[in-house]
Amino acid sequence: MTNQNWQKSSYSEEGSACVYLASTPTGTILLRESDSPETILTTNPRQIATLIATLRSEHHVH
């Protein structure tokens, strides 16, 4: 899992805590945070899409 193509979230600012995502050949989505890159959460595309939609809707409410 160390050779993943990690992509930084476009909402992460330089110098702040950043969120990274990567996908595996089996379709699993991996998430990690720059302050603790050894901790990796796993999910699937449907769940991450729900998370992103929820975060976007929360962002627009405030």
N, C-alpha and C positions, 0 to 999 in steps of 0.2 A: 503494500500500500504506500510505500514511500516514494514511488515514482509517478504519482498522480499529477495530472495537469491542473493545478489549483488556479482558480480564478477569483480575484478579489472583487467583492461587492462594489458596485458603482456608487453606493451610498457611503462607503468607508472613506473618511478623510485622511489625508497624509498625516502621519504622526499620531493618529489615534488608534484605538483598538479596531482591528479590521476583521471582517468575516470573510472566509474563503470557502468556495464550493468546488467540488470535483465530482465527476461521474466515473463509474467503473464499467467495464465491458458488459457486466450483467445488468446494468441499468440502475444500480444502487447509487444514491446521491450521498456524498460525504460532506460534512460541514466541520469547520474548525475555526478557532478564534486566534488571532495573532499572539495574544498574551499567553496562550496555552496550546501551542500547535500539536503537542503530543496527544491531546484529548480530541478524539474524532467521533462525531456523532454520525449515525447512518440513518437514512430514510429512503423513501422512494419518490419518484416524480410526482405522483398524485398528492402526497402529503406535503412536499415542499411547495407545490403550486398553491395549496390551501393556505399554508403559512404565509407565503408572499402576498396572496390576495388579502388576507386578514391584516397584515402589516400595512399594506397600501391603503386599505379602507380606514384603518385607525389613524394613519398619517393625515388623511383628508378630513377627518372629523374634527381635529383640533384646530 
